[in-house]
Each structure stands twice: as C-alpha cells, then as structure tokens.
Amino acid sequence: MSNCKIKPPSVTNLVEIQNLHFAYGDRPILTDLNMQFPRNKVVAVMGGSGSGKTTILRLIGGLIAPNAGQIRLLGEPIAQQNSPALYKQRRNMGMLFQHGALFTDLSVFENVAFPLREHTNMPESLLHDLVLLKLNAVGLRNAAQLKPSEISGGMARRVALARAVALDPQLIMYDEPFAGLDPISMGVTANLIRQLNDALGSTSILVSHDVHESFGIADYVYFLSQGSIVAQGTPAEMLASEHPYVQQFVNARADGPVPFHYPGNTLAQDLGIGARS
C-alpha cells in the first residue's frame, strides 16, 4: 500500500479520492486509487468489465467502505455506513442506476416524486409542479400518469434521470446509462446528461463502456484496468493516446493488453500435448 499522506481537500473538486484501496476478502478490486471530480464537470470512468468502475460509485455513495485511503465529498470524508451524517451527505447525491431501477408499481409521476416525498416536507401543490418541471426537462411531462411498463426502455431511462435530479443534487452518478438503448435513445440520454449537468451546475460521474457517447459529453476521462488507473486525460487526449490499453478499448480490438483467453494454462497443457511419450 502507498505511504503517501492524505492531501487537504481542494475547493475546486466536489469529490476527491486519495490513496484508496478496496478488496473483497483477499481479492483486491481497487489499488492506490487517486481521482478528482471537479465542480461543474462531467467525468467519465471507463474500462473493461470487472475493472472496479461501479465499485467506485458504491464507495462514494457509502454503500461500502474502503480498506485504506479516503473519499471526500464537499471537503468532508464520506461518513460511516448507516449514520445520520451519511444520510445527510446523500442528500447531495443523485444516482441513475443501470437499467433505471424504477418502481414498477408506481406511475412515472410518483417515481420522480419519491425522493421529494422522502427527503422534503414541501406542500403537495409545490411537489406536483416540481415533478412536472423535472419530467418536462426530459421530455416526458405528458407521460406522467403512465406506468414504467407502458413506456419504452429509453423513456424509462429518462424517467430515472428525472428522479436522479429531483432534489437538484450537487453530485450525479451514472452507472452504465447507455446500456441496452437504441442509438437514438443513447444520443438523447447523453445530451440530457450534459444539459442537466450544466443547468444544475453539478458534477457528473459517468461509468460507461460506450466510447462514442461518453467522449462526446465528458470533460475528462479515467481509464481503469485491474483496479488501477492506466490512463487519464481529455477525450481528445485519449483518442490520440498510444497507450496499448486505451488503443484496444477505443478501437474495440479483440486482443491486446486485455487478452481474449482467460489467463491460465494453455490448451496444449490441459490436453497433455507434448507431455505424452
């Protein structure tokens, strides 16, 4: 583990991760991680499956705790799990879960109203108008009384986005927001992420595999491999990067630093070829 000291928080960064280590038992997931998420920016976290991207979101949200290192939100360390302090910090967070995770028994309106009912005591008339404003921002005000089963997957993702920003959070986290969407819905969702981030003056952390859409809206990109940052920079810098992992990922090459075959014995070894007399 790193012996680096924890640096004082920066006023320019909404979230800072310093010297972070995390493991599930004896299996390391993230190693000596240092990341900054500036205010009013969209930052993409990219990498192959199992590289630790979603784990970063879970750590920031306080669902799990690091083994070492520190995560700060607004200059304060993420509080202990299930503590009043953590619930207060989460008031500044919005989360768009993979595939939306809408409440299937609630209408579109009530899905967006849910965080407002849970965390505020605003009058019903004000809540009603605010929910309609959020739905209007994602183009679904006229779908307010429909159930999630009555709208398309792309529309459901937009409803989930409206719910994520219902409380005007300073931090919005997106876990694979483009997964399973058609090209038109991907473009709409990407534009909404950028527009809402700029309108709210928030910070967005975008975990995604989609290079085209992510590079189109991100201000900065981190590439993870095996729990460590292997490259970082602006989308333009990453497109021009000669790093083998970035080249393989950006160009969707089947083989490279991330091999096609799972590491282990060769086929010849398993078949005993060459060992037979």
Backbone as a ProteinNet text record, in pm:
[ID]
protein_1_A
[PRIMARY]
MSNCKIKPPSVTNLVEIQNLHFAYGDRPILTDLNMQFPRNKVVAVMGGSGSGKTTILRLIGGLIAPNAGQIRLLGEPIAQQNSPALYKQRRNMGMLFQHGALFTDLSVFENVAFPLREHTNMPESLLHDLVLLKLNAVGLRNAAQLKPSEISGGMARRVALARAVALDPQLIMYDEPFAGLDPISMGVTANLIRQLNDALGSTSILVSHDVHESFGIADYVYFLSQGSIVAQGTPAEMLASEHPYVQQFVNARADGPVPFHYPGNTLAQDLGIGARS
[TERTIARY]
82.4	0	86.5	29.1	104.3	124.6	240.8	269.4	243.9	180.5	153.4	56.9	78.7	-10.3	-136.6	-246.4	-371	-357.2	-385.2	-373.3	-497.6	-484.5	-601.3	-697.8	-829.4	-927.8	-911.4	-947.2	-941.6	-1080.1	-1085	-1213.5	-1269.1	-1184	-1229.2	-1289.9	-1266.2	-1315.5	-1433.8	-1542.6	-1657.5	-1628.8	-1564.3	-1528.9	-1379.9	-1312.7	-1172.3	-1150.8	-1079.5	-1040.9	-889.6	-840.1	-696.4	-645.3	-546.4	-473	-566.4	-668.4	-774.1	-739.7	-764	-752.5	-884.1	-929.9	-1050.7	-1038.2	-1080.8	-1076.8	-1199.2	-1243.6	-1343.9	-1267.6	-1250.9	-1170.5	-1025.7	-971.5	-833.5	-821.4	-934	-931.8	-930.9	-817.1	-810.8	-896.1	-968.9	-1052.5	-996.3	-959.7	-902.7	-772.8	-670.6	-538.1	-481.2	-452.2	-385.7	-449.4	-580.3	-657.1	-656.3	-627	-632.8	-710.6	-822.3	-908.2	-965.4	-989.7	-1053.3	-1171.7	-1281.3	-1401.2	-1437.7	-1395.2	-1415.3	-1561.9	-1590.3	-1724.8	-1762.6	-1890.2	-1949.2	-1891.8	-1834	-1775.5	-1840.9	-1831.6	-1871.4	-1743.7	-1725	-1604.8	-1645.5	-1588	-1617.1	-1514.5	-1563.1	-1477.3	-1501.7	-1399.5	-1416.5	-1318.4	-1350.9	-1266.6	-1348.5	-1281.6	-1349.3	-1431	-1513.4	-1592.8	-1500.4	-1534.5	-1454.7	-1335.9	-1326.8	-1213	-1232.8	-1353.6	-1377.3	-1455.9	-1515	-1584	-1704.7	-1795.3	-1915.8	-1880.8	-1774.3	-1729.8	-1696.2	-1640.7	-1610.8	-1738.5	-1844.7	-1972.7	-2026.6	-2014.1	-2063.3	-1984.7	-1855.9	-1772.9	-1809.7	-1829.8	-1867.4	-2003.2	-2094.7	-2228	-2233.1	-2122.1	-2118.7	-2182.3	-2206.2	-2263.3	-2160.5	-2033.8	-1922.2	-1813.6	-1720	-1614	-1477.7	-1386.8	-1253.1	-1173.6	-1078.6	-987.1	-879.3	-846.2	-746.8	-771.4	-720	-740.5	-866.8	-904.2	-1014.8	-1089.9	-1221.3	-1306.7	-1369.9	-1361.1	-1420.4	-1528.9	-1638.5	-1745.9	-1761.3	-1747.2	-1753.5	-1653.8	-1537.7	-1431.2	-1440.7	-1551.2	-1570.9	-1561.3	-1492.3	-1485.6	-1625.3	-1643.6	-1770.8	-1792.6	-1909.3	-1938	-1956.6	-1959.3	-1976.2	-2112.7	-2117.6	-2241.7	-2353.5	-2475.5	-2598	-2595.6	-2517.6	-2511.7	-2594.8	-2647.5	-2720.8	-2636.5	-2505.2	-2416.8	-2412.2	-2411.5	-2409.2	-2539.2	-2652.8	-2781.1	-2787.1	-2726.5	-2721.4	-2635.5	-2521.5	-2437	-2507.9	-2585.4	-2655	-2760.6	-2800	-2894.7	-2833.2	-2698.8	-2629.2	-2593.4	-2644	-2612.3	-2738.8	-2725	-2828.3	-2767.2	-2847.9	-2794.1	-2886.7	-2829.5	-2902	-2848.4	-2928.7	-2886.8	-2890.8	-2809.9	-2811.8	-2951.4	-3004.4	-3139.5	-3248.8	-3214.5	-3315.3	-3362.5	-3397	-3444	-3564.5	-3662.9	-3785.8	-3873.7	-3960.1	-4059.5	-4172.4	-4188.3	-4281.5	-4427.3	-4459.4	-4598.5	-4637.8	-4540.7	-4569.1	-4573.4	-4651.5	-4656	-4525.2	-4508.3	-4391.8	-4384.8	-4497.1	-4502.6	-4454.1	-4507.2	-4473.1	-4329.5	-4273.5	-4132.5	-4044.8	-4074.6	-3995.6	-4025.4	-4149.8	-4187.7	-4129	-4088.7	-4046	-3937.3	-3824.4	-3721.1	-3767.4	-3856.9	-3908.5	-3997.2	-4077.3	-4161.6	-4077.2	-3967.7	-3884.2	-3797.8	-3751.4	-3648.9	-3693.7	-3817.5	-3865	-4005.9	-4048.3	-4184.8	-4259.7	-4225.9	-4287.6	-4435.7	-4515	-4659.3	-4685.5	-4797.7	-4829.7	-4837.7	-4890.9	-4902.6	-4764.8	-4669.9	-4534.6	-4465.3	-4483.4	-4426.1	-4478.6	-4608.5	-4670.2	-4604.4	-4588.6	-4532	-4384.2	-4312	-4169.9	-4149.6	-4230.8	-4220.3	-4249.7	-4351.5	-4382.5	-4268.7	-4203.2	-4088.3	-3973.5	-3948.3	-3841.6	-3874.9	-4000.6	-4040.8	-4037.2	-4072.6	-4066.5	-3923	-3828.1	-3686.6	-3635.8	-3696.7	-3655.2	-3756.4	-3850.9	-3944.8	-4058	-4091	-4191.4	-4302.8	-4328.4	-4434.5	-4569.8	-4595	-4724.5	-4735.4	-4627.1	-4630.7	-4640.6	-4671.5	-4665.5	-4752	-4866.7	-4957.9	-4942.8	-4846.9	-4822.8	-4736.9	-4743.4	-4657.3	-4529.5	-4421.1	-4297.5	-4316.1	-4409.4	-4433.3	-4500.9	-4552.4	-4625	-4538.8	-4412	-4321.8	-4201.7	-4128	-4013.5	-3895.6	-3795.5	-3676.4	-3602.4	-3595	-3529.6	-3604.3	-3736.9	-3817.1	-3800.9	-3797.6	-3779.2	-3646.1	-3541.5	-3411.8	-3420.1	-3501.2	-3517.3	-3596.8	-3695.1	-3768.3	-3672.6	-3587.1	-3489.1	-3394.2	-3361.9	-3276.8	-3348.6	-3476.2	-3554.5	-3560.3	-3574.5	-3575.4	-3439.7	-3330.7	-3196.7	-3168.3	-3230.4	-3204.6	-3319	-3413.2	-3531.4	-3494.6	-3389.9	-3350.4	-3239.7	-3213.6	-3106.7	-2974.3	-2927.2	-2804.9	-2681.8	-2579.1	-2454.3	-2370.6	-2396.8	-2326.6	-2428.6	-2409.4	-2495.5	-2407.3	-2441	-2363.6	-2446.3	-2383.5	-2449.9	-2379.4	-2452.6	-2396	-2446.4	-2360.6	-2393	-2526.6	-2537.5	-2665.8	-2707.2	-2612.9	-2644.8	-2671.5	-2658	-2671.6	-2811.9	-2819	-2945.4	-3029.6	-2977.1	-3055.1	-3025.6	-3123.3	-3101.7	-3022.1	-2965	-2879.7	-2947.2	-3075.7	-3145.1	-3157.7	-3199.1	-3214.5	-3080.8	-2972.5	-2839.7	-2803.2	-2828.4	-2797	-2878.5	-3007.8	-3094.9	-3046.5	-3016	-2971.4	-2839.7	-2746.3	-2617.4	-2635.3	-2717.1	-2740.5	-2805.4	-2898.9	-2964.3	-2865.6	-2774.7	-2673.9	-2591.6	-2547.1	-2466.5	-2548	-2669.6	-2752	-2792.7	-2831.7	-2872.8	-2754.5	-2637.5	-2518.4	-2489.6	-2497	-2467.4	-2575.9	-2702.3	-2812.5	-2810.5	-2777	-2775.7	-2643.5	-2539.4	-2406.9	-2351.9	-2385.9	-2347.4	-2220.2	-2178.9	-2068.2	-2125.6	-2091.9	-2143.6	-2030.3	-2049.8	-1955.3	-2024.1	-1966.3	-2027.9	-1948.2	-2003.3	-1942.5	-2004	-1920.6	-1975.3	-1871.1	-1922.1	-1837.5	-1844.1	-1942.7	-1970.3	-1875.5	-1781.4	-1678	-1737.2	-1817.3	-1867	-1950.2	-2050.1	-2137.9	-2064.9	-1981.8	-1910.5	-1810.8	-1734.2	-1635.6	-1703	-1826.8	-1897.9	-1942.5	-1955.4	-2006.9	-1910.9	-1807.6	-1719	-1615.6	-1580.9	-1470.4	-1337.4	-1344.5	-1222.9	-1256	-1155.4	-1176.4	-1068.3	-1110.4	-1018.8	-1037.7	-927.8	-933.7	-880	-961.9	-922.6	-895.3	-796.4	-769.8	-719.3	-784.9	-746.3	-733.8	-827.5	-836.9	-742.1	-669.1	-577	-601.2	-566.4	-577.5	-458.3	-485.8	-378.1	-361.4	-463.6	-455.1	-563.1	-538.4	-636.3	-607.4	-712.7	-697.5	-829.3	-826.8	-946.6	-981.4	-1105.2	-1138.4	-1045.1	-1007.5	-916.5	-780.8	-732.7	-604.4	-611.8	-724.8	-739.3	-752	-817	-826.2	-689.6	-602.8	-468.7	-366.8	-409	-316.5	-261.4	-135.3	-72.2	-64	-126.8	-125.8	-196	-134.1	-191.2	-332.6	-358.2	-491.6	-595.1	-563.3	-656.2	-680.9	-576.8	-590.5	-685.4	-667.9	-753.5	-897.8	-918.2	-1054.2	-1124.2	-1057.6	-1118.8	-1149.4	-1063.5	-1080.9	-1148.9	-1193.5	-1268.6	-1194.5	-1064.1	-985.2	-1007.1	-1016.2	-1047.8	-934.6	-810.9	-696.9	-598.8	-522.8	-429.5	-389.6	-370.9	-341.1	-448.8	-574	-681.4	-694.7	-643.7	-639.5	-777	-791.4	-915.4	-934.8	-826.9	-836.1	-813.4	-893.2	-874.3	-737.7	-660.8	-524.2	-521.5	-420.3	-405.9	-324.4	-344.9	-272.9	-309.7	-219.5	-250.2	-336.6	-402.8	-483.8	-397	-275	-184.4	-151.7	-133.6	-104.3	-222.5	-343.1	-461.9	-488.5	-453.3	-474.1	-359	-252.2	-137.4	-51.4	-69.2	9.6	153.9	245	386.4	438.6	346.7	390.8	379	314.2	296.6	421.7	451.7	569.6	531.7
-119.3	0	125.2	234.4	358.5	420.8	486.7	559.2	708.4	749.5	890.9	944.7	1067.8	1131.5	1179	1183.2	1236	1387.1	1438.3	1581.2	1654.7	1783.1	1861.3	1874.6	1885.1	1891.3	2016.6	2004	2116.6	2179.2	2310.9	2378.5	2363.6	2325.3	2312	2175.6	2077.6	1941.8	1911.2	1864.1	1823.8	1692.5	1598.9	1468.1	1445.7	1394.4	1358.4	1219.8	1136	1002.9	1001.2	964	969	838.1	781.3	663.6	550.1	526.2	432.7	289.7	199.9	55.5	-9.6	-105	-179	-321.8	-415.9	-557.6	-628.3	-730.6	-822.4	-942.3	-945.2	-1050.6	-1037	-1144.6	-1143.5	-1100.8	-1065.6	-1030.7	-879.2	-820.3	-674.6	-628.5	-518.3	-462	-328.7	-241.3	-110.4	-92.8	-41	-31.6	109	174.4	305	402.9	419.1	499.7	646.7	734.6	879.2	941.5	1006	1064.5	1196.4	1288.8	1415.1	1438.1	1485.5	1514.3	1660.8	1748.8	1893.2	1933.7	2046.3	2101.9	2137.4	2117.3	2158.5	2084	1965.1	1889.3	1752.1	1695.4	1556.2	1474.9	1376.9	1293.8	1149.1	1090.7	952	858.6	747.2	641.4	519.2	477.8	373.6	259.5	145.6	27.9	-96.6	-208	-333.9	-381.6	-481.8	-540.7	-594.9	-567.6	-615.4	-528.8	-409.3	-321.8	-236.4	-238	-165.2	-36.3	-12.5	114.8	134.6	38.3	52.2	50.9	-19.5	-19.3	121.8	203.2	342.4	417.6	398.2	463.6	416.3	288.3	233.9	289.7	311.2	369.3	514.9	591	731.7	742.8	653.6	655.9	600.6	548.7	497.3	361.3	289.5	155.3	55.9	82.9	3.5	100.3	51.6	137.9	91.4	184	144.9	77.4	-6.7	-67.6	29.7	123.9	226.9	344.5	460.9	580.3	653.1	751	838.1	890.2	909.6	974.6	1095.6	1210.5	1332.9	1383.3	1426.9	1494.8	1633.1	1736.4	1874.2	1897.8	1834	1853.2	1768.9	1694	1612	1463.9	1383.4	1239	1177	1079	1006.9	941.9	966.9	922.3	770.5	719.2	576.3	530.6	403.5	347.1	355.9	378.8	382.2	488.1	593.9	701.6	820.5	902.2	1023	1113.9	1118.8	1203.9	1156.7	1023.3	970.6	1002	987.2	1019	1166.2	1251.2	1394.2	1417.1	1346.6	1360.6	1311	1204.4	1150.2	1246.2	1341.4	1443.9	1525.1	1525.9	1597.4	1507.3	1382.7	1286.9	1244.8	1227.4	1165	1044.9	941.6	818.1	766.8	746.6	679.5	537.2	442	302.9	241.6	139.1	67.9	12.5	33.2	-8.6	69.5	179.2	268.9	238.5	111.3	68.2	148.5	167.5	237	143.9	204.2	128.3	92.8	-36.6	-78.7	-54.3	-50	-31.4	115	205	348.3	409.2	515	586	660.5	708.2	790.7	909.8	975	1090.6	1052.3	943.1	904.5	856	800.2	763.2	885.8	993	1115.3	1185.1	1173	1237.7	1167.6	1041.3	960.4	1026.9	1070.3	1132.1	1262.5	1333.5	1457.7	1428.5	1323.6	1285.3	1231.7	1162.8	1103.2	1205.9	1309	1397.1	1540.3	1573.4	1710.2	1707.9	1822.7	1839.2	1944.7	1955.5	2059.7	2033.4	2138	2121.9	2042.9	1972	1886.4	1965.2	2086.4	2166.7	2200.4	2232.8	2263.7	2138.6	2026.1	1899.4	1863.7	1880.2	1849.2	1928.6	2059.2	2144.9	2111.3	2080.6	2049.4	1920.4	1818.5	1691.8	1713.6	1792.3	1818.7	1893.7	1983.2	2054.3	1958.1	1864.2	1766.6	1675.7	1632.9	1547.5	1625.9	1753.5	1835.3	1848.7	1855.2	1869.1	1747.6	1630.2	1508.4	1470.5	1561.1	1540.9	1444.2	1420.7	1318.2	1368.7	1497.6	1551.9	1488	1458.8	1402.6	1252.6	1193.6	1051.3	1034.4	1140.4	1140.1	1031.4	1001.9	906.7	763.4	741.1	605.5	527.5	394.6	307.5	278.2	240.6	207.5	101.1	8.2	-97.6	-44.6	77.6	135.7	229.8	242.1	328.1	247.1	300.1	228.6	229.8	146.3	142.1	274.7	340.7	470.9	574.8	572.6	664.8	635.9	507.4	470.5	522.8	520	572.1	723.2	791.4	936	967.7	883.1	899.7	882.9	781.2	758	877	939.6	1058.5	1174.4	1191.5	1296.1	1272	1144.8	1111.9	1140.9	1111.9	1132.8	1279.7	1370.2	1513.2	1583.7	1506.4	1567	1662.2	1630.5	1711.9	1811.7	1829.5	1919.5	1888.8	1763.7	1725.7	1791.2	1809.8	1863.9	1756.8	1630	1518.1	1423.2	1389	1291.4	1178.6	1055.1	938.7	853.3	811.5	735.1	600.5	492	358.2	298.6	298.3	245.4	301.1	433.1	491	458.9	410.3	383.4	235.4	151.7	6.8	-28.9	-105.2	-155.7	-57	62.2	162.9	160.7	198.4	212.4	340.7	356.8	473.1	608.3	620.3	747.5	774.3	673.7	690.4	717.9	656.8	683.9	830.3	881.8	1021.3	1116.1	1085.8	1169.3	1168.6	1049.1	1036.7	1109.9	1095.4	1164.1	1315	1366.6	1511.6	1560.7	1482.1	1520.5	1523.8	1425.2	1423.2	1551.5	1589.9	1711.7	1836.4	1845	1963.6	1981.6	1872.1	1881.6	1915.6	1858.6	1891.7	2041.7	2097.4	2239.4	2327.1	2286.1	2366.3	2368.8	2254.8	2245.8	2291.5	2304.7	2336.9	2225.6	2102.5	1986.5	1922.2	1814.8	1731.2	1595.1	1543.3	1414.2	1313.9	1194.6	1084.2	979.2	953.7	869	740.4	629.4	497.6	435.9	405.5	357.5	280.4	192.1	125.3	196.7	285.9	343.9	459.4	437.4	536.8	658.2	635.7	746.9	845	794.1	883	947.4	870.2	924.3	1031.8	1005.9	1103.9	1230.1	1217.2	1331.9	1432.1	1388.1	1478.1	1498	1416	1422.3	1532.9	1592.4	1688.3	1618	1502.3	1431.3	1282.8	1198.2	1053.5	983.4	888.9	796.2	658.1	590.6	452.1	361.9	263.2	167.5	31.3	-37.1	-176.1	-247.3	-356	-435.6	-347.9	-253.4	-176	-59.6	-26.1	87.1	176.6	303.7	396.9	376.8	344.7	322.3	440.2	526.1	644.2	742.7	870.8	974.4	1096.8	1175.4	1296.8	1336.8	1437	1478.2	1373.7	1372.7	1278.8	1290.8	1412.5	1431.1	1367.4	1382.4	1322.5	1171.1	1116.8	971.4	914.9	987.8	942.2	940.8	1032.7	1040.1	956.2	894.8	820.5	697.5	670.2	549.2	438.9	460.9	357.6	232.4	115	-6.9	-38	-18.3	-48.8	46.5	176.5	275.1	247.6	215.4	183.1	64.9	-38.8	-156.7	-123.6	-46.7	-14.6	77.2	185.5	284.9	226.8	138.6	81	-55.3	-99.2	-225.2	-343.6	-353.3	-464.4	-588.1	-702.6	-825.6	-871.8	-838.5	-885.5	-770.9	-780.8	-675.1	-693.5	-585.1	-597.2	-676.5	-663.2	-747.5	-866.3	-983.6	-1096.7	-1158.2	-1225.5	-1296	-1413.8	-1486.6	-1604.2	-1566.9	-1625.8	-1607.1	-1664.4	-1591.9	-1637.4	-1773.5	-1852.9	-1985.6	-2074.5	-2202.6	-2297.9	-2281.7	-2320.7	-2325.3	-2447.3	-2445.9	-2560.9	-2685	-2670.3	-2784.6	-2846	-2761	-2811.3	-2888.3	-2833.8	-2901.2	-3033.7	-3040.2	-3163.5	-3261.1	-3214.8	-3300.5	-3320.3	-3232.2	-3243.4	-3203.9	-3286.5	-3261.1	-3328.6	-3368	-3436.7	-3587.1	-3629.8	-3773.6	-3833.8	-3953	-4021.6	-4083.3
0	0	0	-54.7	-63.9	72.4	89.4	212.4	197	84.3	61.2	165.3	205.3	301.2	230.4	308.9	255.9	241.3	121.8	96.4	145.8	180.2	219.7	102.3	129.8	22.1	-63.1	-190.3	-282.2	-295.7	-302.1	-315.3	-456.1	-552.2	-690.7	-720	-632.6	-655.3	-564.3	-623.8	-543.1	-472.1	-543.4	-487.1	-508.2	-405.6	-416.3	-356.6	-429.4	-382.7	-369.3	-251	-226.5	-167.3	-233.6	-185.1	-143.8	-223.5	-185.1	-224.2	-131.4	-154.8	-112.9	-194.7	-158.6	-209.8	-124.9	-161.8	-105.2	-175.6	-121.9	-66	65.2	125.1	82.4	23.7	-22.6	-169.4	-231	-373.7	-390.7	-431.1	-447.6	-565.7	-545.9	-651.8	-700.1	-605.4	-638.2	-560.7	-626.2	-565.4	-581	-467.7	-464	-562	-548.5	-642.7	-601.1	-696.7	-675.7	-790.7	-758.3	-861	-809.8	-901.5	-868.1	-961.6	-904.9	-981.9	-959.4	-1050.8	-1031.7	-1036.9	-976	-979.8	-1123.9	-1154.6	-1282.3	-1403.5	-1382.2	-1491.7	-1503.6	-1623.3	-1648	-1661.9	-1573.5	-1573.5	-1601.4	-1704.7	-1740.2	-1677.8	-1623.4	-1570.5	-1657.6	-1732	-1832.4	-1808.1	-1864.6	-1850.1	-1873.2	-1883.9	-1909	-1790	-1812.3	-1704.9	-1596.4	-1470.4	-1359	-1324.4	-1385.8	-1357.6	-1232.7	-1175.3	-1050	-1065.6	-1182.5	-1208.9	-1117	-1115.9	-1033.5	-885.5	-848.2	-708.1	-662.2	-751.4	-716.4	-679.8	-757.3	-726.3	-592	-563.6	-436.5	-318.7	-338.3	-232.2	-207.9	-315	-299.1	-230.4	-264.6	-203.6	-62.9	-12.9	123.1	139.8	29.6	40.2	91.6	61.2	112	156.6	236.6	290.4	240.1	212	166.1	275.9	238	334.1	378.1	290.6	321.8	229.3	268.4	188.5	228.7	148.3	186.8	65.3	82.9	-16.2	51.1	-14.3	39.9	-54.8	4.2	-67.4	-6.6	-88.4	-40.4	72.8	62.2	159.4	284.1	301.2	420	384.9	468.7	441.5	437.8	350	346.9	483.3	540.3	676.5	683.1	805	825.3	775.8	737.5	685.9	789.4	737.2	819.1	928.2	908.4	1007.1	958.5	1049.9	1008.9	920.1	945.9	865.9	721.3	701	564.2	492.6	561.9	500	460.3	540.3	507.3	383.5	374	256.1	130.4	144.1	27.3	-25.4	56	9.5	-104.7	-112.1	-218.8	-336.3	-335.5	-440.8	-515.2	-644.8	-725.7	-795.2	-819.9	-877.2	-986.6	-1104.1	-1211	-1219.5	-1174.7	-1170.9	-1310.4	-1328.7	-1455.6	-1480.1	-1599.1	-1639.8	-1566.9	-1498	-1443.3	-1303.5	-1276	-1143.3	-1095.8	-1184.9	-1145.7	-1062.1	-980.6	-904.7	-1000.4	-1028.3	-1133.5	-1097.8	-967.6	-926.1	-913.9	-931.3	-922.2	-1062.2	-1076.4	-1203	-1226.8	-1348.8	-1381.3	-1286.4	-1263.5	-1172.5	-1033.4	-979.2	-842.2	-829.6	-936.6	-932.9	-913	-985.7	-973.2	-840.6	-793.6	-667.8	-546.4	-561.9	-446.9	-363.1	-419.9	-335.2	-271.5	-337.2	-279.5	-158.6	-167.5	-52.8	62.3	29.5	133.6	206	135.7	191.8	215	176.6	198.4	257.3	303.2	354	273.3	144.9	63.6	41.7	28.4	3.9	-123.3	-125.2	-239.2	-369.8	-363.7	-485.3	-542.9	-455.3	-500	-552.7	-482.4	-526.9	-665.8	-685.5	-814.6	-926.7	-905.8	-1010	-1034.5	-927.7	-941.9	-1019.7	-990.9	-1063.9	-1211.8	-1243.3	-1383.7	-1452.8	-1379.5	-1436.8	-1467.6	-1375.3	-1397.9	-1515.9	-1524.7	-1636.9	-1768.3	-1762.1	-1883	-1932.7	-1838.9	-1875.1	-1952.5	-1929.6	-2002	-2110.1	-2138.3	-2247.8	-2219.6	-2091.6	-2059.5	-1967.8	-1970.7	-1885.8	-1918.1	-2044.2	-2082.6	-2056.9	-2007.1	-1970.4	-1819.3	-1747.9	-1601	-1537.2	-1594.2	-1530.3	-1580.8	-1668.6	-1718.3	-1620.3	-1628.8	-1550.5	-1630.6	-1562.9	-1634.7	-1743	-1722	-1821.2	-1947.2	-1941.3	-2054.6	-2138.5	-2104.6	-2181	-2227.9	-2322.6	-2377.4	-2280.3	-2312	-2227.4	-2224.2	-2339.8	-2344.1	-2262.3	-2268.6	-2188.5	-2039.6	-2004.7	-1864.1	-1810.9	-1894.7	-1852.1	-1828.7	-1909.3	-1890.5	-1763.4	-1732.5	-1606.8	-1489.1	-1497.6	-1391.3	-1377.7	-1489.5	-1486.1	-1417.4	-1448.5	-1381.1	-1230.6	-1191	-1048.1	-984.7	-1057	-1002.6	-974.6	-1052.3	-1033.1	-962.1	-907.7	-844.7	-731.3	-656.7	-541.3	-576.5	-706.8	-752.3	-682.3	-689.5	-618.1	-680	-598.2	-648.9	-719.8	-685.9	-747.8	-808.1	-936.5	-1002.8	-1054.8	-1019.1	-1060.4	-1156.5	-1263.6	-1368.5	-1385.1	-1363	-1379.5	-1510.1	-1611.8	-1744.9	-1797.3	-1812.5	-1853.3	-1995.8	-2080	-2219.4	-2247.2	-2144.5	-2164.5	-2213.5	-2321.3	-2371.1	-2448.6	-2479.9	-2550.6	-2700.1	-2780.4	-2923.4	-2950	-3069.5	-3095.9	-3070.6	-3105.3	-3082.8	-2933.1	-2856.8	-2712.2	-2644.5	-2695.3	-2640.2	-2659.1	-2781.7	-2808.6	-2723.8	-2707.5	-2624.2	-2479.5	-2427.8	-2288.6	-2266.9	-2359.7	-2346.8	-2344.7	-2435.3	-2438.2	-2309.6	-2254.9	-2129.8	-2013.4	-2009	-1902	-1905.8	-2024.3	-2037.8	-2005.4	-2058.6	-2039.3	-1893.7	-1828.5	-1688.9	-1599.5	-1630.7	-1552	-1559	-1678.9	-1696.4	-1635.1	-1648.2	-1594.6	-1442.3	-1381.1	-1234.8	-1174.1	-1256.7	-1203.8	-1117.6	-1152.8	-1072	-1126	-1059.7	-1105.6	-1140.8	-1257.4	-1300.8	-1315.7	-1258.1	-1274.2	-1360.6	-1475.7	-1576.5	-1592	-1543.6	-1562.4	-1686.5	-1786.1	-1912.5	-1992	-2081.3	-2179.2	-2314.7	-2330.6	-2461.3	-2490.7	-2579.9	-2609.6	-2680	-2783.6	-2864.9	-2782.7	-2711.4	-2635.7	-2518.3	-2448.9	-2332.4	-2372.6	-2477.6	-2523	-2575.5	-2622.9	-2676.8	-2572.1	-2445.7	-2341.7	-2224.8	-2213	-2095.6	-2109.7	-1995.5	-1989.5	-1963.5	-1897	-1857.1	-1848.6	-1871.4	-1874.2	-1792.8	-1709.3	-1642.6	-1704.3	-1736.5	-1781.6	-1671.4	-1631.6	-1529	-1590	-1535.3	-1569.9	-1446.1	-1410.1	-1293.2	-1168.4	-1152.8	-1029.9	-1018	-1124.7	-1121.3	-1242.2	-1228.9	-1340	-1432.4	-1558	-1654.7	-1748.8	-1758.5	-1843.9	-1802.1	-1825.9	-1795.4	-1879.3	-1904	-1982.2	-2044.7	-2129.2	-2200.4	-2306.4	-2354.9	-2462.7	-2582.5	-2619.7	-2732.7	-2704.1	-2582.1	-2545.3	-2546.1	-2503.6	-2502.7	-2644	-2733.2	-2871.4	-2938.6	-2896.7	-2954.8	-2878.6	-2767.1	-2682.8	-2754.3	-2728.8	-2782.7	-2678.2	-2561.6	-2457.9	-2512.1	-2502.8	-2562.1	-2512.8	-2382.4	-2329.7	-2387.1	-2389.9	-2444.8	-2591.7	-2665.8	-2807.1	-2826.7	-2746.3	-2759.5	-2726.6	-2619.6	-2575.5	-2674.5	-2712.2	-2800.3	-2937.9	-2985.2	-3118.8	-3118.4	-2998.5	-2985.9	-3045	-3016.2	-3065.7	-2979.4	-3043.3	-2971.3	-2880.8	-2916.7	-2837.9	-2818.1	-2708.8	-2671.8	-2527.1	-2451.3	-2308.2	-2232.7	-2278.9	-2224.6	-2319.1	-2282.1	-2375.2	-2397.8	-2511.2	-2541.5	-2446.2	-2418.4	-2332	-2185.9	-2096.9	-1953.5	-1915.8	-1831.9	-1801.2	-1731.6	-1765.6	-1705.6	-1798.2	-1786	-1870.2	-2017.2	-2104.4	-2246.8	-2274.5	-2390.9	-2430.8	-2441.4	-2495.4	-2509.1	-2373.9	-2273.1	-2137.5	-2082	-2101.2	-2047.4	-2117.7	-2246.5	-2321.8	-2307.6	-2239.5	-2217.9	-2341	-2439.2	-2562.4	-2535.6	-2578.2	-2556.1	-2432.5	-2342.1	-2221.2	-2236.9	-2346.7	-2368	-2431.5	-2396.3	-2452.9	-2586.8
[MASK]
+++++++++++++++++++++++++++++++++++++++++++++++++++++++++++++++++++++++++++++++++++++++++++++++++++++++++++++++++++++++++++++++++++++++++++++++++++++++++++++++++++++++++++++++++++++++++++++++++++++++++++++++++++++++++++++++++++++++++++++++++++++++++++++++++++++++++++++++++++++

